[in-house]
């Protein structure tokens, strides 16, 4: 169980890291990345659905507990940030990731993929992963 709970850090991090990676590519290769809307959409949806699959695995295995972020990031050693993993936070993270993937799929087919589309995807991904982080920081058992 100890190793499985370590997977919970990937739930909010996968979409966030992918969005930051695409943001770095967008800043570096602005014209090229703005033209590559299909691969960018696929990468963001893939990271979101991968995060949802990890959350589903943890939910089905009924893995609950707390994960201290100071064990993973030396910057946070002085802070006591804890991710709370229980069935409610797992359900919320799964729903948010699936909703994000559906929104990006709808945007892919409905919006004209011109300048600003990739930036919109990055913003959506960063906001949703930040919301998932916020939900996992809250302790719903209190």
N, C-alpha and C positions, 0 to 999 in steps of 0.2 A: 504494500500500500504506500510506503514511503516514496518509492520511485514514481508511482502513478500520480501522486499529488504534485510532484515537481512538473508534470506536464501542464498543470493549470496556468503557469506563467505564460505559456504559449497562446492561450485563448485571447487575451487582449493584445499581445505583442505581435502576432502574425500579421494582422491587417495594418498595424502601426508601422512595423518595420518595412512592409512592402510599400506603403504610401511614402515613407521617407526615402526609400530607395528610388522610387519613381520620381519623387521631388528632386532628388540630386541629379538624376538623369535629365529631368526637364530643365533644370538650371544650366546644366552643362551643354546639352544638345537640344535647345529649345525648338527649333524648326523640325528636327527629325522626330522627336518624341510627340510633338503635336500632330504629326502625320500618322503615327503608329497607334491609333486609337483602339484597334481590335486587340493587339497583344496587351496593351495597358489594361483594358477592360477585363481581359481574361485573367491577367495576373492578380488583379484586385479581387475579382470574384473567386478565384482559386484560393487565395489566402483567407478570404472570409469563410468559404465553405470548409476549408481545412480546419479553421478555428472552430467552426460549428461541429465538425466531426470529433474533434478532441473533447469538446464539451459534452457531446452525446456519449462518448465512451466513458467519461468520468461519471456522468449521470446514470448510465445503465449499470456500471459497476458499483454504484452507490458510494463513491469515494468522497469523503468530506473531511475538512480540516482547515488548518491555517498555514499560510506560506509566508515566511518573513522575507521581505525583499532585501534586507541587509545582507542576507546570505549570498545574494547574487550580484549586488552592486556595491562596490566599496565606497561609492559616493554617499550612499545612504546609511553608512554605519552608525552615525549619530542619531538617525531618525528611527522610529519604531513603526515602519509602515508594514501592514499585514494585509495580505489578500485572504479574504474569507471565502472558503469554498463550501457551499452547501447546496442542497437540491434547488433552492429558489434562485440563487445566483447562477447556477448552471442552466436552469431553464431560461432565465432572462438573457444570458449571453448567447445561448443557442438561437433564441427568437430574434435577437438583434442582429446576429450575423446572417441569418437567413433573410431577414427583411432587407438588410443592406445589399445582399447579393441580388435579390429581386429588384430592388430599386435601380441598381446599376444595370441590370439586364433591360429593364424598361427604358432607362435613359439611353442605352445603347441603340435601341430600335426607334425611339421617339424623337430624340434630339438630333439636330444636325451636328455632326462631329467636326466642328470647326475650332478655331482658336478659342481656348478657354475650357474645352471639354475635359482635357486631362487634368487641369487644375481643379475642376469641379469634382472629378473622381477622387483626387487626392484629399480634398477638403471633406468629402463625405466619409472617406475611410478613416481619416484622422479623428473626425467628430465621433463616429460610431465606436472606434476603439477607446477613445477617451471616456465615453459613456460606460463602456464595459469595465474599464478600470475603476471608475467611480462606483459602479454597482458592486464590484468585488471588494472595494475598500470598506463598504458599509457592512455592519454586522447585524443581520436580520434576526438573530436569536435573542437579542436583548429585549 
